[in-house]
Every structure is written in structure tokens, then in C-alpha cells.
Amino acid sequence: MIKTQWEPSQMRGPYQIGERRIYKSCAAVRSDDDNEQDLQSSSIGRFSAACQVTHDAIVIGLGPAGSTACRTLALKGLKVAGIDKAIHPRYKSCGGCISPKIDGLLGFDASHLIERTIHGIAFTYKFGRRLDVVSDRPLGYNVMRGAFDHLLVEKAREAGSEIIEGCRVTGVSDDGGHVTVRTADGRGLEARFAIGADGASGFIGRERFGLNPRECAVSLTAEVPYGFAGAKEMTDRAHVDFGSIPFGYSWIFPKKDRLSIGIAVDSMRPGAGAKEHFRELVSRHPVLKGIDERAIKTDGWTVPVYYAGIKDMVRGRIAIAGDTGHLVDPFMGEGIYYAAASGMAAAEAVAEAAASGRTDLSQYQRWLEEDVFPELKAACRLSEIVYRHPRLWYSIIEKEPEIMRRFYGVLRGEEGLAPFYGWVMSRIKARPWNLLRHWVASRFRPA
Ligand SMILES: Cc1cc2nc3c(=O)[nH]c(=O)nc-3n(C[C@H](O)[C@H](O)[C@H](O)COP(=O)(O)OP(=O)(O)OC[C@H]3O[C@@H](n4cnc5c(N)ncnc54)[C@H](O)[C@@H]3O)c2cc1C
């Protein structure tokens, strides 16, 4: 197994994530030198007379977005609290396949959590025709989310974040000079800034930023222990099926002693229910042959994919990151990398603002508009082609597997999704009659 170090190896984006500039937090200002002038001029000093501003920042939700935000803020010397309604390690319904784009981002080694490194994908069309596109370099790291997210929380704690678990946040408001975060146990925490990272099940994106929770994919997943006939196939290859689900796809990701299997279907499009599609995956996918269907326990969740019209991720002193802001690629459903990257970028913007005594978090918004939204928009366009015309798409990649090989470069961060999309379109446009002929022929071929 090729291991990734997931060590900081390169600077990314305008915030140079991984940089270690230390800003003084309010606590540091007080304890350093009791300088009355400093205390008066620090924002926290000003607020403390009127209200109990106890933290520079409060982060709501401790998935990959929230815990990386906490760690980044704590490493910069800010006083930060991260609150999660769950107690880690918690179960998270997820394929758990992280793209190598994450290499160098986290700033610490998490390679011991990789259960399988993926080097290829077996694409099928309606569980029939199969196309294996393999690579000699990794294109995915499969982890169990409970363990992965737990490590991220512990790294945030280690860096100096205050971690509050088992505590549900019920409200967050920007009260002009500070934010107030209310919890179900009746606490009211006040801070200079807040980062909303409460994920797909949270309320901040919906209630505070007006994002549409119906713009999502509905998924059903299960963890299946090995020990059935097809399990021997499970090496370093993921399985992805197009065509069996209208406006969606199914996947099988191998882990150490089990498979993560699942389906995702666009909640805004008509089609059979998720349960029916899941049953079809289990009964028809060749590698799941011999599996005891009755022993499978499913878990339903939503994937808040990016959609056209998403704009503001910052309102006053509050920024949102990860699933809260629908930062999930609608083509393949990749969200872990975007959660970690956006959590860090939001934290960088908070640290910059706190250091300069401003409330302006617009550098985070700019990073999203320049580096992230164009990628996710390209993923929207690509998914329109792939999921509206899965048979045509499958015929194209059968004929030109190079397309998927180049997509692996996108997963590795060697190329953006936007230029990849442009390249795919130019390739399709350059061969219109050829492909059309192939597509017509494919319609008469048995699936
Ligand atoms: C079925 C499925 C399969 C997926 N497969 C993949 C994959 O293979 N690869 C990939 O890259 N992405 C995948 N994704 C997407 C990925 O799981 C998410 O994008 C990622 O978890 C986003 O991280 P996050 O930190 O934003 O949110 P989350 O990981 O959801 O964390 C949010 C946290 O907020 C907490 N919270 C919620 N509400 C409150 C509250 N009121 N108060 C306090 N805490 C609260 C929750 O307990 C949770 O810990 C998948 C998603 C699904 C549903």
C-alpha cells in the first residue's frame, strides 16, 4: 500500500494554509504584559465591559470543516471553542474516500487511518458492461469517518482549542459587536466571530444564510463485512455504476475488513425511491454476489451538493464552511477535502480580521469565488451531462478511457475541474459524428 504522509508540503490558495503565523489572542494580550493600552485597544477588551465575550471564535460542528477551523485558529494563538452535539468518535454515514488533493493540507500525519489506497475504478453501466481504469498512483484514500474525524478533533484539542462535545447549538446571532451562540443546555457563549460547520443536518446554512436544504442528493449507505463470494475482488479498486439510478450513481468502496456501499440520487429529480435503488445495487451488482441482504443495515443521509445561485458564505462576523455551505462536488459527491480546505480558509480569514481589529471576512468569500466556486460550477455542468445521459457518457469513456485517467489528475489536484470540463467538452465537440454513431450503436447493445 502506498501511504500518503498528509504532511504540509505545499502552500495552497491565497491563505497559504499551513502557514504558522501567530496572532495574539485576547488571552495572550492580557497575560503577556498587562498593558492597559493594549487591553483597551483590543476588540475583546472593549467588548468585555458590556458583555461576556469569552472567545475570539466559536466553531459550531466538529466534522472535518469545524475541527480543521479550530486547529488553524488555535495554532494562530486565538482563543477558540469548538462545539459538537455528538461525542467523538461518532458514526458518520459516508463513503470515506478522500482524494489525494488532501495531501499536504492537514498539517499532520493521518496515514495510519487509511484502510485501503485506491488505484483504480471499475466503472459499470447498469451493473453490466465493465470498464476498469487503473493508475499506478493513488486516486483515493479510504478511511472510516468515525476514526478520521476523531483524529481531527484530537488534533484541534492538542493545538489548544476548547472542545465541547455532546452539546447542541440552537442559535447563533451576529449582535453587531460580537456573536452569541446559544446551546440546548441554556448556555450563551459570546465571541468575536463564529464559523458555522454544522453540516448537512445543521441549521446555520438554512436559517442564517437562506440555503436550500432540498438542493441535495439523498443517499443510502451500509457497511458490509467481508465474507461473501465477491469479496475477493476487493483490493485497491473502487466500483462506480452509472445508469442504474436516474440522476445518481452507486458505489462500492473497499475498507480493511468491510465494504462501504451506497447510492446517491438527486432529491430534486423524479425517480424511484432510494430504498429501491439500494436493493437493486445489492441484488444486481456482480461483486456483491452471495451477500446476505437481510444482514445489511442501511443508513440514510443527505449530501448537500453545490448548486447554482449559492453566493454569500459570510454574513457579518459569521462564516460558513463545508457541508453547511453546500461545498460538495455534485459530480462525484466529494466533500471531505472541500470541508477541510474551507474550514482552514475561513479560520485564516477570521485570524486576519482578529489581528487587524476588523470584522471583514471577505477574503474568505474571495477565495471561494476565485478558487472553489468555479470548480463546483464545472462539476455541476459535468454532472448534468453524466447523469442526464449516463449511457452516452458511459459510451464516451468506454471509447476514451483517457478521460477518466485525466479525471484522476483532478482528484490528485494536478488540474482543476474547470479546465478538465473544458478539455472534455472540446474532446467531445471534436468528434461529434463519431460519438453520436457510437452512442446510437450503444443503445442497441444489451446493458
Ligand atoms: C452517504 C455519503 C457518502 C459520502 N461519501 C463521501 C466520500 O466518499 N468522499 C468525500 O469526500 N465526501 C463524501 N461525502 C461527503 C462528506 O461526508 C461531507 O462533505 C463531509 O462530511 C463534510 O464535513 P463537514 O465538517 O462540513 O460536516 P460533517 O462531517 O457533517 O460535520 C458536521 C458536525 O456538526 C455537528 N452538528 C450538527 N448540528 C449541530 C448543532 N446544532 N450543534 C452542534 N453540532 C452540530 C454534527 O454532529 C457533526 O459532527 C459523503 C456524504 C454522504 C452523506
The ligand as an SDF file (V2000), in Angstrom:
LIG
                    3D

 53 58  0  0  0  0  0  0  0  0999 V2000
  -23.5470    8.8190    2.0810 C   0  0  0  0  0  0  0  0  0  0  0  0
  -22.4550    9.8040    1.9070 C   0  0  0  0  0  0  0  0  0  0  0  0
  -21.2750    9.4050    1.3080 C   0  0  0  0  0  0  0  0  0  0  0  0
  -20.2310   10.3240    1.1590 C   0  0  0  0  0  0  0  0  0  0  0  0
  -19.0570    9.8880    0.6290 N   0  0  0  0  0  0  0  0  0  0  0  0
  -18.0340   10.7600    0.5130 C   0  0  0  0  0  0  0  0  0  0  0  0
  -16.7720   10.3120    0.0410 C   0  0  0  0  0  0  0  0  0  0  0  0
  -16.5570    9.1180   -0.1960 O   0  0  0  0  0  0  0  0  0  0  0  0
  -15.7870   11.2310   -0.0960 N   0  0  0  0  0  0  0  0  0  0  0  0
  -15.9640   12.5650    0.2060 C   0  0  0  0  0  0  0  0  0  0  0  0
  -15.0310   13.3590    0.0320 O   0  0  0  0  0  0  0  0  0  0  0  0
  -17.1480   13.0020    0.6830 N   0  0  0  0  0  0  0  0  0  0  0  0
  -18.1750   12.1370    0.8590 C   0  0  0  0  0  0  0  0  0  0  0  0
  -19.3610   12.5760    1.3800 N   0  0  0  0  0  0  0  0  0  0  0  0
  -19.4920   13.9900    1.8060 C   0  0  0  0  0  0  0  0  0  0  0  0
  -18.8320   14.1980    3.1660 C   0  0  0  0  0  0  0  0  0  0  0  0
  -19.2970   13.2540    4.0770 O   0  0  0  0  0  0  0  0  0  0  0  0
  -19.1390   15.6000    3.6990 C   0  0  0  0  0  0  0  0  0  0  0  0
  -18.9350   16.5440    2.6670 O   0  0  0  0  0  0  0  0  0  0  0  0
  -18.2780   15.9590    4.8980 C   0  0  0  0  0  0  0  0  0  0  0  0
  -18.6040   15.1660    5.9990 O   0  0  0  0  0  0  0  0  0  0  0  0
  -18.4730   17.4380    5.2750 C   0  0  0  0  0  0  0  0  0  0  0  0
  -17.8260   17.7150    6.5080 O   0  0  0  0  0  0  0  0  0  0  0  0
  -18.4030   18.8420    7.4550 P   0  0  0  0  0  0  0  0  0  0  0  0
  -17.3930   19.0360    8.5260 O   0  0  0  0  0  0  0  0  0  0  0  0
  -18.8250   20.0230    6.6720 O   0  0  0  0  0  0  0  0  0  0  0  0
  -19.7600   18.2340    8.0670 O   0  0  0  0  0  0  0  0  0  0  0  0
  -19.9810   16.9410    8.9720 P   0  0  0  0  0  0  0  0  0  0  0  0
  -18.9000   15.9700    8.7750 O   0  0  0  0  0  0  0  0  0  0  0  0
  -21.3750   16.5110    8.7220 O   0  0  0  0  0  0  0  0  0  0  0  0
  -19.8730   17.5130   10.4540 O   0  0  0  0  0  0  0  0  0  0  0  0
  -20.8660   18.3480   10.9950 C   0  0  0  0  0  0  0  0  0  0  0  0
  -20.8050   18.2230   12.5010 C   0  0  0  0  0  0  0  0  0  0  0  0
  -21.7010   19.1790   13.0610 O   0  0  0  0  0  0  0  0  0  0  0  0
  -22.3560   18.5960   14.1790 C   0  0  0  0  0  0  0  0  0  0  0  0
  -23.6170   19.3190   14.3660 N   0  0  0  0  0  0  0  0  0  0  0  0
  -24.7130   19.3080   13.5670 C   0  0  0  0  0  0  0  0  0  0  0  0
  -25.6660   20.1140   14.0760 N   0  0  0  0  0  0  0  0  0  0  0  0
  -25.1620   20.6330   15.2180 C   0  0  0  0  0  0  0  0  0  0  0  0
  -25.6760   21.5100   16.2090 C   0  0  0  0  0  0  0  0  0  0  0  0
  -26.8980   22.0350   16.1130 N   0  0  0  0  0  0  0  0  0  0  0  0
  -24.9030   21.7990   17.2710 N   0  0  0  0  0  0  0  0  0  0  0  0
  -23.6400   21.2760   17.4010 C   0  0  0  0  0  0  0  0  0  0  0  0
  -23.1150   20.4220   16.4950 N   0  0  0  0  0  0  0  0  0  0  0  0
  -23.8590   20.1180   15.4190 C   0  0  0  0  0  0  0  0  0  0  0  0
  -22.5320   17.1370   13.7960 C   0  0  0  0  0  0  0  0  0  0  0  0
  -22.6630   16.3180   14.9320 O   0  0  0  0  0  0  0  0  0  0  0  0
  -21.2560   16.8670   13.0140 C   0  0  0  0  0  0  0  0  0  0  0  0
  -20.2360   16.2900   13.8160 O   0  0  0  0  0  0  0  0  0  0  0  0
  -20.4120   11.6710    1.5800 C   0  0  0  0  0  0  0  0  0  0  0  0
  -21.6040   12.0670    2.1920 C   0  0  0  0  0  0  0  0  0  0  0  0
  -22.6150   11.1350    2.3650 C   0  0  0  0  0  0  0  0  0  0  0  0
  -23.8730   11.5530    3.0670 C   0  0  0  0  0  0  0  0  0  0  0  0
  1  2  1  0
  2  3  1  0
  2 52  2  0
  3  4  2  0
  4  5  1  0
  4 50  1  0
  5  6  2  0
  6  7  1  0
  6 13  1  0
  7  8  2  0
  7  9  1  0
  9 10  1  0
 10 11  2  0
 10 12  1  0
 12 13  2  0
 13 14  1  0
 14 15  1  0
 14 50  1  0
 15 16  1  0
 16 17  1  0
 16 18  1  0
 18 19  1  0
 18 20  1  0
 20 21  1  0
 20 22  1  0
 22 23  1  0
 23 24  1  0
 24 25  2  0
 24 26  1  0
 24 27  1  0
 27 28  1  0
 28 29  2  0
 28 30  1  0
 28 31  1  0
 31 32  1  0
 32 33  1  0
 33 34  1  0
 33 48  1  0
 34 35  1  0
 35 36  1  0
 35 46  1  0
 36 37  1  0
 36 45  1  0
 37 38  2  0
 38 39  1  0
 39 40  1  0
 39 45  2  0
 40 41  1  0
 40 42  2  0
 42 43  1  0
 43 44  2  0
 44 45  1  0
 46 47  1  0
 46 48  1  0
 48 49  1  0
 50 51  2  0
 51 52  1  0
 52 53  1  0
M  END
$$$$
